[in-house]
Amino acid sequence: MSTASTVHRNGAGEDGADVHIIAAVISAAAPLSAELVESVTALARRAEDAAAGVRHCVVLYISGAPSREYFAWPGEVAVGDVGKWEAALRRLEQVPMPIIATVDGQAYGPAAELLLVADYRILRADSEFRFAASAAGIWPAMGIYRLAAQIGAGRARDLVIQGRGLTAAAAVERGLVDVVATDAEAETGAIRAGLALFESAVGSEVAIRRRLLLDAMTTRFEDALGAHLAASDRTLRRSRAGAVS
């Protein structure tokens, strides 16, 4: 993961305060690894440790898989590793500031899961939003929980049950993505628009509203996590059994 800290001055808040950017590039184009978990955790830690009283915004650049290269996700890992990944995503999701995320490449598997924790989402025009799948079906990530919380179970059904993907334009129509960028220049403009959108936001208040949206589901996250991890464990066991036979 590469990181940087800059200041957004073109669209300062109504009180004249600058927006300090906590930027990171995270590669999400390979199976689950300790490095990927640490990259997400490190970004969350930087956001948590940001100076109080200063407006901040996370800008996350996600490097997704090349077109149609659907790698195995999460790969040959233990369910405990999956739990660490989910904990890292949850920690990032709870940071006290807005999160802008943009995907270069396919929003597949981990890239899709990362995108779902962001408050403002940008996808390239030739990209596709798709959950990772195996012979057993869609990977039972907590991204399914987030997806249903954000767009409703009915609108999530074809992605989760049928394993379909969405074009960038369709992802905007579903409310999963805010902006489609045709090139790097358009992506930069979309990020600036996102920064302007949040320039007067109080980070802790954004975090509270983000949590309220998720808590609108009837099932608490912590209650749902056990069922998702159990499903993950069953899928991993089935994959190992298939590899042995």
ZIKA-V488345 format. One line per field, one symbol per residue. ss: DSSP state (h for helix, s for strand, l for the rest). phi: phi as a letter, one per 30 degrees, with the letter a starting at -180 (. if undefined). psi: psi as a letter, one per 40 degrees, with the letter a starting at -180 (. if undefined). A space follows every 50 residues. Layout:
ss->???
phi->???
psi->???
//
This chain:
ss->lsssssssllllllllllsssssssssllllllhhhhhhhhhhhhhhhll llllssssssssslslllllllllllllhhhhhhhhhhhhhhhllllsss sssslssslhhhhhhllllssssslllsssllssllssllllhhhhhhhh hlhhhhhhhhlllllsshhhhhhhllllsssllhhhhhhhhhhhhhhlll llhhhhhhhhhhhhhlllllhhhhhhhhhhhhhhhhhhhhhhhhl
phi->.cbabbbccdbdddciddcdcccacbdbbaeebddddddddddddddddd ddicdbbdcccccdddeiccddbdjdbcdddddddddddddddcddadbc bbccjddchdddddddcdcbbbbddccbcaddbbddkdddddedddeddd bjdddceddcdcidcbdeddddddidbcbccdaddddddddddddddcdc dceddddddeddddddddcdedddeeddddddddddddddddddd
psi->hiiihihhedgiideeiihhhhiihhhffiihidddddddddddddddei hiehhihhhhhhhiiiheggihheagiidddddddddddddddeifiihh hhhhahghbddddddeeidhhhhideiihhiiiadeahhfiedddddddd eiddeedddddefiihiddddddeedidihhdaddddddddddddddede ihddddddddddddeeidhidddddddddddddddddddddddd.
//
